[in-house]
Amino acid sequence: MMRKGETTSLESELKKRNEELEEELKRSKEREDHVRNQLHAALDRLSVAEDAEERLCEQLGDLEAEALQQARDYHARIVSLVDQLSQAHSLLNTTFPLRSPS
């Protein structure tokens, strides 16, 4: 059987240890909350980055389609100009044939 002094000392030690554990638990919960907040902030940033990436991909697709259409238009214009130049050449040769030097 324990004596009164030993019981009081043991109770005091247990109470002190309990307070230490409660303080450690409090700090642990604070760290957990901090990490959870950081995780939520990181997820929010990820969502913003994903949305931005999606918008950029759409814009890139639009620009690629526009560039392709411009290239087709320029090609068609070049073909038309080459055809006009060929016709002008033919007309000039018909109207003013080159004479062979005799």
C-alpha positions in Angstrom: 0.0 0.0 0.0 1.2 3.5 -0.8 1.7 6.2 1.7 -0.1 9.5 1.5 3.1 11.3 0.4 3.9 8.8 -2.3 0.3 9.0 -3.6 0.4 12.8 -3.7 3.8 12.7 -5.5 2.5 10.1 -8.0 -0.7 12.1 -8.6 1.4 15.2 -9.1 3.7 13.4 -11.6 0.7 12.0 -13.5 -1.0 15.3 -13.5 2.2 17.0 -14.9 2.6 14.2 -17.5 -1.0 14.6 -18.5 -0.6 18.3 -18.9 2.5 17.7 -21.0 0.6 15.2 -23.2 -2.3 17.6 -23.6 0.1 20.4 -24.6 1.8 18.1 -27.1 -1.6 17.0 -28.5 -2.6 20.7 -28.8 0.6 21.5 -30.8 0.1 18.4 -32.9 -3.4 19.5 -33.8 -2.2 23.0 -34.6 0.5 21.5 -36.9 -2.2 19.3 -38.5 -4.5 22.3 -39.1 -1.6 24.2 -40.6 -0.7 21.4 -42.9 -4.4 20.9 -43.8 -4.6 24.7 -44.7 -1.4 24.4 -46.8 -2.9 21.4 -48.6 -6.2 23.3 -49.3 -4.2 26.3 -50.6 -2.1 24.0 -52.8 -5.2 22.4 -54.2 -6.7 25.8 -54.9 -3.6 26.8 -56.7 -3.6 23.5 -58.7 -7.2 24.2 -59.7 -6.4 27.7 -60.9 -3.4 26.3 -62.8 -5.5 23.6 -64.5 -8.1 26.2 -65.5 -5.4 28.4 -66.9 -3.9 25.5 -68.8 -7.3 24.6 -70.3 -7.9 28.2 -71.4 -4.4 28.4 -72.9 -4.9 25.1 -74.8 -8.2 26.5 -76.2 -6.5 29.7 -77.3 -3.6 27.8 -78.9 -6.1 25.6 -80.8 -7.9 28.7 -82.0 -4.6 30.3 -83.1 -3.5 27.2 -84.9 -6.8 27.0 -86.8 -6.5 30.7 -87.7 -2.8 30.2 -88.8 -3.8 27.3 -91.0 -6.6 29.2 -92.6 -4.3 32.1 -93.3 -1.7 29.8 -94.8 -4.4 28.3 -97.1 -5.6 31.8 -98.0 -2.1 32.9 -98.9 -1.5 29.8 -100.9 -4.7 30.3 -102.9 -3.7 33.9 -103.5 -0.2 32.9 -104.7 -1.7 30.3 -107.0 -4.1 32.9 -108.4 -1.3 35.4 -108.9 0.9 32.8 -110.6 -2.1 32.0 -112.9 -2.6 35.7 -113.7 1.1 36.1 -114.4 1.1 33.1 -116.7 -2.0 34.4 -118.6 -0.3 37.9 -118.9 2.8 36.2 -120.3 0.8 34.2 -122.8 -1.1 37.4 -123.8 2.2 39.3 -124.2 3.7 36.4 -126.3 0.6 36.3 -128.5 0.4 40.1 -128.9 4.1 40.7 -129.2 5.8 37.5 -130.4 9.5 37.4 -130.0 11.2 37.4 -133.4 14.1 35.1 -134.0 17.2 36.9 -135.1 17.8 36.1 -138.7 
